[in-house]
Amino acid sequence: MRQSSIAPIAIVGLGLMGEVYAQRLIAAGHPVIGFDIDPARRARLADIGGQPVASIAGLAKPARAILVAVFSTAQVEDVIENHLLPALGEGSNKIVVVMSTCDPDQVARLAARVTPRGIRYLDVPVSGTSDQVRRGDGVALIGGEPAIAAELKDVFDALFARSFQVGKIGDGGRAKLAVNLILGLNRLALAEGLVFAERLGLDPAAFLPVAKGSASYSQVMETKGPKMLAGDFSPEGRVKQTLKDAHLMLDQAAAKGQKLSMLEVHADVLEACVRAGEADLDNSVIIKEVRRRGAKP
């Protein structure tokens, strides 16, 4: 396909999501440069047609826009304040799109620190597993100025099926946390329901289509049901990432005076999975913990 711009799109963080972003952008004709601290991930970017660079500073100036897809809020702050800003200098006017799920209050404070220095900041966490985004089913939740987001419409169109402008910087993260709260509880309900059906003497593989066709349907039956049945826990969304997000939700709710009772159970299940050595597996592995809790002595 024809390239939409000579200037490349840069990606910082080439894990599950970062690699998928690169694949979709390259397929749409966008040149991509990227950095990850893991040399194997940089090599993988070269394999799929992107250009790896040796440092964050090396991608800062050549890029049309910089997508940040790292693990945590602290890593986002480090990437922007300790690497991108020094490399870009004051007044660069560069668009930085933070696609990590972060503490929305810290994101807003970070943006307030860096926008006066010339960073144009967008808060754009993504709803969907890495496999859903790969297939073109991801959803962008955009916090920030609509005019800045409009400059990257071609980029967002290449990456996502839908994009929602949800408000100011920080609101993207707030929307993502609320979405993930519902999603995670649906995932846990599916795991518990499959194990319950099994204990009742039903064949889980035969029961799943029944659940899909009933009033209990949720999209996680499509994305996680087959993985739970097959015991295929190759990661599309890791337990440790889901647990990190759950703690962000609990902290935000506590600050607003809300008790999230069902999420507390979900977090407890995820923590048990981490203790069982399952932190890097797909979050559908929670079905194993549901089975462990129901095991007879």
C-alpha positions in Angstrom: 0.0 0.0 0.0 1.1 3.6 -0.5 2.9 5.1 2.4 0.8 7.9 4.0 3.8 9.9 5.3 7.6 10.0 4.7 8.1 10.5 8.4 7.8 7.2 10.4 5.6 6.4 13.3 7.8 5.5 16.3 6.9 2.9 18.9 8.5 2.7 22.4 7.7 -0.8 23.8 7.5 -3.7 21.4 5.7 -6.3 23.6 2.4 -8.0 22.8 0.6 -4.8 21.9 3.6 -2.8 20.5 4.4 -5.5 18.0 0.8 -5.7 16.9 0.7 -1.9 16.4 3.8 -2.2 14.3 2.3 -5.0 12.2 -0.9 -3.1 11.5 0.9 0.2 10.7 3.3 -1.5 8.3 0.5 -3.3 6.6 -1.2 0.0 6.1 1.9 1.5 4.5 3.2 3.5 7.4 7.0 3.3 8.0 7.7 2.3 11.5 10.7 2.7 13.8 10.8 1.2 17.3 12.7 0.6 20.5 12.5 -2.0 23.2 15.0 -2.8 26.0 14.8 -6.4 24.8 17.0 -7.0 21.8 14.9 -10.0 20.7 11.9 -7.7 20.4 13.9 -5.2 18.3 15.0 -8.1 16.1 11.4 -9.1 15.7 10.5 -5.6 14.5 13.1 -5.9 11.8 11.7 -9.3 10.8 8.2 -7.8 10.2 9.4 -4.8 8.2 10.1 -2.1 10.7 13.3 -0.4 11.6 14.7 -1.0 15.2 16.8 1.7 16.8 19.3 1.4 19.6 17.7 4.0 22.0 14.6 6.0 22.6 16.6 9.1 21.7 17.3 7.6 18.3 13.6 7.6 17.3 12.5 10.9 18.9 13.3 13.4 16.2 12.7 11.5 13.0 9.2 10.4 14.0 6.0 12.0 12.9 4.4 10.8 16.2 5.6 8.6 19.0 3.4 5.8 20.4 4.3 4.7 24.0 3.3 1.1 24.8 5.1 0.3 28.0 3.9 -1.6 31.1 3.3 1.0 33.9 2.7 4.6 34.7 6.3 4.9 36.1 7.7 3.6 32.9 5.6 6.1 30.8 7.0 9.0 33.0 10.5 7.7 32.6 10.2 7.4 28.8 8.8 10.9 28.3 10.6 12.9 30.9 14.0 11.2 31.0 14.4 10.2 27.3 12.0 11.8 24.9 12.1 15.4 26.2 15.9 15.6 26.5 16.2 14.2 22.9 13.6 16.5 21.5 14.5 19.7 23.3 12.1 22.4 24.2 9.3 23.4 21.8 9.4 20.3 19.5 5.6 20.2 19.1 5.9 16.4 18.7 2.8 14.3 19.3 3.3 11.6 21.9 0.5 9.1 22.2 0.5 7.1 25.5 -1.3 3.8 24.8 -0.5 2.2 28.2 -3.1 1.7 30.8 -2.0 4.2 33.5 -3.1 6.0 36.6 -5.2 8.7 35.1 -4.4 11.3 37.7 -0.7 10.8 37.3 -1.1 10.9 33.5 -2.9 14.3 33.8 -0.1 15.6 36.0 2.5 14.3 33.6 0.8 16.0 30.7 0.7 19.3 32.6 4.4 19.1 33.2 5.4 18.2 29.6 3.0 20.1 27.4 4.4 23.5 28.3 7.8 22.2 27.1 6.5 21.3 23.6 5.0 17.8 23.8 1.6 17.4 22.4 0.1 14.7 24.6 -2.7 12.2 23.8 -3.9 9.7 26.4 -5.1 6.7 24.2 -5.4 3.4 26.0 -6.8 0.5 23.9 -9.7 -1.8 24.6 -9.1 -5.3 23.2 -6.6 -8.2 23.5 -3.5 -8.2 21.3 -5.2 -10.8 19.1 -8.3 -8.6 18.8 -6.2 -5.6 17.8 -4.2 -7.8 15.4 -7.5 -8.8 13.7 -8.7 -5.2 13.5 -11.1 -5.3 16.4 -9.4 -3.0 18.8 -11.0 0.2 20.2 -9.1 3.4 21.0 -10.3 5.5 23.9 -8.9 9.0 23.2 -8.3 11.6 25.9 -6.9 14.9 24.8 -7.5 17.7 22.3 -9.6 16.5 19.3 -7.6 18.6 16.9 -4.4 16.8 17.8 -6.1 13.4 17.5 -7.4 14.5 14.1 -3.8 14.9 12.8 -3.4 11.1 13.5 -6.7 9.9 12.1 -5.0 7.9 9.4 -2.8 6.2 12.1 -5.8 5.4 14.4 -7.8 4.2 11.4 -4.9 1.8 10.5 -4.8 0.5 14.1 -8.3 0.3 15.3 -11.9 -0.6 14.3 -13.3 2.3 16.3 -12.1 5.3 18.1 -14.0 7.2 20.8 -13.1 10.8 21.9 -13.9 10.4 25.6 -12.7 13.7 27.1 -9.6 15.4 28.4 -6.2 13.9 29.1 -6.7 11.2 31.8 -10.2 10.4 30.7 -8.9 7.9 28.2 -7.4 6.0 31.2 -10.5 6.4 33.3 -12.7 5.0 30.5 -10.3 2.1 30.0 -10.4 1.2 33.7 -14.2 1.2 33.8 -14.3 -0.9 30.6 -11.7 -3.3 32.0 -13.6 -3.6 35.3 -16.6 -5.0 33.4 -14.5 -7.1 31.1 -12.5 -8.7 33.9 -15.7 -9.6 35.8 -17.2 -11.2 32.7 -14.0 -13.2 32.2 -14.1 -14.4 35.8 -17.8 -15.2 35.5 -17.1 -17.3 32.4 -14.4 -19.3 34.1 -16.6 -19.9 37.1 -19.6 -20.8 34.9 -17.5 -23.3 32.9 -16.2 -25.0 36.0 -19.7 -25.1 37.5 -21.1 -26.7 34.4 -18.3 -29.2 34.5 -19.0 -30.1 38.2 -22.7 -30.5 37.4 -21.7 -33.2 34.9 -22.0 -31.2 31.7 -19.4 -31.2 28.9 -17.8 -27.8 29.0 -17.1 -27.9 25.3 -20.7 -28.6 24.6 -21.9 -26.1 27.2 -20.0 -23.1 25.8 -22.1 -22.8 22.6 -25.2 -22.9 24.8 -23.8 -20.0 26.9 -23.0 -18.1 23.8 -26.5 -18.5 22.5 -28.2 -17.6 25.8 -28.9 -14.3 27.6 -25.6 -14.7 29.4 -23.6 -13.9 26.3 -20.5 -11.7 26.5 -17.7 -11.2 24.1 -15.2 -12.9 26.4 -17.0 -16.2 25.5 -15.5 -15.7 22.0 -12.1 -14.5 23.0 -11.4 -16.5 26.2 -13.8 -19.4 26.1 -11.8 -21.5 23.6 -8.5 -20.8 25.4 -10.1 -21.9 28.7 -11.4 -25.1 27.2 -8.1 -25.9 25.4 -5.9 -24.9 28.3 -4.1 -22.7 25.9 -2.7 -19.9 28.0 -0.3 -18.4 25.5 -0.5 -14.7 26.4 -2.8 -12.2 24.6 -3.3 -10.3 27.9 -1.0 -11.3 30.8 -2.2 -12.0 34.3 0.4 -9.5 35.7 -1.0 -6.7 33.5 -4.6 -7.5 34.4 -3.7 -7.5 38.1 -1.8 -4.2 37.7 -4.9 -2.7 36.1 -7.2 -4.1 38.9 -5.1 -2.4 41.5 -5.4 0.9 39.6 -9.2 0.5 39.6 -9.3 -0.3 43.3 -7.1 2.8 44.1 -9.3 5.0 41.9 -12.5 3.7 43.5 -11.1 4.1 47.0 -10.3 7.7 46.2 -13.9 8.2 45.2 -15.4 6.4 48.1 -16.6 3.4 46.2 -16.2 -0.2 47.3 -15.7 -2.6 44.4 -16.6 -5.9 46.1 -16.6 -8.1 43.0 -13.3 -6.6 41.7 -11.7 -7.4 45.1 -12.6 -11.1 44.4 -11.1 -10.9 40.9 -7.9 -9.3 42.2 -7.6 -12.0 44.8 -7.9 -14.7 42.1 -5.3 -13.0 40.0 -2.9 -12.7 42.9 -3.3 -16.4 43.5 -2.4 -17.0 39.9 0.7 -15.0 40.4 1.7 -17.0 43.4 1.1 -20.1 41.3 3.7 -18.9 38.8 1.2 -17.9 36.2 1.9 -14.1 36.0 3.1 -14.2 32.4 0.3 -16.4 31.1 -2.9 -15.3 29.5 -5.5 -14.0 31.9 -7.8 -16.8 30.9 -5.7 -19.0 33.2 -7.9 -17.8 36.0 -10.0 -20.9 35.2 -7.2 -22.9 36.8 -7.5 -21.0 40.0 -11.3 -21.4 40.0 -10.7 -25.2 39.7 -8.1 -25.1 42.5 -10.5 -23.3 44.8 -13.1 -25.9 44.2 -10.9 -29.0 44.5 -11.9 -31.6 47.0 -9.5 -32.1 50.0 
